[in-house]
Amino acid sequence: MKAERENDLVDVLDKLLSKGLVLNADLIISVAGVPLIGGNLKAALAGIETMLDYGMMEAWDQRTREWYAKEYATKGGVPLAEGEEVILRTFGSFWDGRWIYPTWSPGFFYLTNKRFFLFRKEPAQMLFEVQLDKLEGLMINMETHFRKEREELYMQFDCGETARIHVSNVRELKDAIEKTVGKQLEREIPAPYEQYPLPEGEKIDWAAKVWYLFPAMGILAETWRPGRLCLTNRRLFWVYRVDNEKMFEVPLDKITGVTIGFNAKKHGISAPEKVLTIAYDGGSALFGGEEKRLHEIRIEIEKMIPQKRILV
């Protein structure tokens, strides 16, 4: 029973951190049955990454990062092995997926003649580390962060795993790593959240970054969420980029219509002006993004579906 309660608690924390919770309450204070004071309370509870993803607490996040970089720029040393020399040092963060709620872990990156690592000085902790001879590939990719595009560095290791790195000087870091190892490491690397486990015989033919109007659940209203829409030889599915969770999927033979029109749902963050509506047996789903990209998605879907199923 204890183990079951612990698992339930983990599930609750996971839902709270990744998806959030909105609380609404009406408070009335009465004396002798006479209402005197009324209050309306509204609160949003979620993990920091989720809050930032929806445009909340951005000023706090910026101040915190600036303070961290300034406060610890000159403090203490880093653990170096004998004969190890620092070639490049820069402040940044890496996408840490080891925990219940994946998040960006900040600190100082160090490139030495032997390894590349992320070290946090207070409390002292090695957050990320890789020997240079384990690196097999590097790729700079544009990612959307807080609704703005930025460059991130993807690293692929000899074990097949991939890491996401963000620093302000991405290209300088990539060049310095390649110069240190003495060879070019540029290659096409799929993003960690693009590496979906697929059944045998199924493959992703096409994918695009779009917003998905996530339906209302419980007390949570429907909201636009960023992610990737993937088309395979069997189905269409959308994956939330924050936690790599698949939140929508439909078999190709169940799709009945693909249309593009103006957005009648103006609420929410980054709600696009036009939306792609995918109708299927039993419902429909809305996706938003650049109009040109939406038309490309429509064309790709219609290529994969028998024309007799499309009711445009």
Summary of the structure (lengths in Angstrom):
residues: 312
radius of gyration: 23.5
end to end distance: 53.4
largest distance: 82.5
contacts: 868
relative contact order: 0.09
helix: 24%
strand: 46%
